Amino acid sequence: MLRESGHAAEALVEFKALQESAMDPTDRSSILLHESLCYYDLGQFDKEVEAASEAVRLLPEGSPSRPYAEFSLACALGHADESDLAVQELKAFLKKHADFLNDNEQIELRHDAQLRLIENLISLGHSVEPLSIANALKTEDISPEQRAELSYREAEAHRLLGRHDHALALYQEAINGPLARSLVARVHFHVGEVLYDRGEFPQALGEFKIAENLADPASPDKDDFAKWVEHTLRAVADLETDGTVI
């Protein structure tokens, strides 16, 4: 309850106390996964990876809890900007647990893993493979939230390929869906980037301002978006003054 109410640091203290008294490896692993989530909330991604790694280590192959621990580790690696390792873990996870992940009760977990794989591939600069995975996912019965995120990830892949018009259409699809607030902020930022590159500075400025307003104050995105607002304000002023942009 502490973590869900925004008190990750306090929750972490409680989980550490629980872990010290836990004797069963499965119980300790479960507690460590909760710790890793707290570290994620606190932005301590290296410690998130450490906790998730230990959670996996404690579970034998064949443990019913192991797939969830392995998925948590792959996500943690992505959060820690170790996208190459995250891709390796996610591909191994999807292959190793293929039968398990195709069970009706686990399909949503597979969809989440595929989305995280797309995300990490794009962060490595890949575009064709993410689009192939996305095209397959679109044919399945995925949740509205997953579909909105998928549109965002697709847009990113098309932007990498220079297909800016198609990317803009997909960004709009993402915004129209039930997309997480942090991703909505990034969508507006990326739309601003496309508009800026086209020389549409006033429109880009509007998108950057929306992104800054939507970003969580504790997120590094907030500062990045603010810098682009400041930079684009100068570009607009230069354009209005003498028709040139520095």
Residue pairs with C-beta under 8 A, 6 or more apart in sequence:
2 8
2 10
2 11
2 14
3 11
3 34
3 37
3 38
3 41
8 37
8 38
8 41
8 42
9 38
9 42
11 34
11 38
12 35
12 38
12 39
12 42
15 31
15 34
15 35
15 38
16 35
18 31
19 28
19 31
19 32
19 35
22 28
22 31
25 58
25 59
26 58
26 59
26 63
26 65
28 58
29 54
29 55
29 56
29 58
29 59
29 65
29 69
30 55
30 65
32 51
32 52
32 54
32 55
32 58
33 51
33 52
33 55
33 68
33 69
33 72
35 51
36 47
36 48
36 49
36 51
36 52
36 55
36 72
36 76
37 48
39 45
39 47
39 48
39 51
40 48
40 76
40 79
43 218
45 76
45 79
45 80
45 81
46 80
48 76
48 79
48 80
49 73
49 76
49 77
49 79
49 80
49 82
51 76
52 69
52 72
52 73
52 75
52 76
53 73
53 76
55 69
55 72
55 73
56 66
56 69
56 70
56 73
59 65
59 66
59 69
60 66
67 93
67 97
67 100
67 101
67 109
68 109
70 89
70 92
70 93
70 96
70 97
71 93
71 109
71 112
71 113
73 89
74 86
74 89
74 90
74 93
74 113
74 116
75 86
75 116
77 83
77 85
77 86
77 89
78 86
78 116
78 119
78 120
78 123
81 123
83 120
83 121
83 123
83 124
84 124
86 116
86 120
87 117
87 120
87 121
87 124
90 113
90 116
90 117
90 120
91 117
93 113
94 101
94 110
94 113
94 114
94 117
100 106
101 107
101 109
101 110
101 113
102 110
107 140
108 143
108 146
111 137
111 140
111 142
111 143
111 146
112 146
114 133
114 137
115 137
115 146
115 149
115 150
115 153
117 130
117 133
118 130
118 133
118 134
118 150
118 153
118 157
119 153
121 129
121 130
121 133
122 130
122 153
122 156
122 157
122 160
125 160
126 157
126 160
127 157
127 158
127 160
127 161
128 157
130 153
130 154
130 156
130 157
131 154
131 157
131 158
134 150
134 153
134 154
134 157
137 146
137 150
138 147
138 150
142 150
144 177
144 178
145 177
145 178
145 179
145 180
147 177
148 173
148 174
148 176
148 177
148 178
148 179
149 174
149 179
149 180
149 183
151 170
151 171
151 173
151 174
151 177
152 170
152 171
152 174
152 179
152 183
152 186
152 187
154 170
155 166
155 167
155 168
155 169
155 170
155 171
155 173
155 174
155 187
155 190
156 167
156 190
158 164
158 166
158 167
158 170
159 167
159 190
159 194
164 194
164 197
164 198
167 190
167 194
168 191
168 194
171 187
171 190
171 191
174 183
174 184
174 187
175 184
175 187
175 188
179 187
181 214
181 216
182 214
182 215
182 216
182 219
182 221
184 214
185 210
185 211
185 212
185 214
185 215
185 221
185 225
186 211
186 221
188 207
188 208
188 210
188 211
188 214
189 207
189 208
189 211
189 221
189 224
189 225
189 228
191 207
192 204
192 205
192 206
192 207
192 208
192 211
192 228
192 232
193 204
195 201
195 203
195 204
195 207
196 204
196 228
196 232
196 235
199 245
201 232
201 235
201 236
201 239
201 245
202 236
204 232
205 229
205 232
205 233
205 235
205 236
208 225
208 228
208 229
208 232
209 229
211 221
211 225
211 228
212 222
212 225
212 226
212 229
215 221
215 222
215 225
216 222
234 246
235 245
235 246
238 244
238 245
238 246
239 245
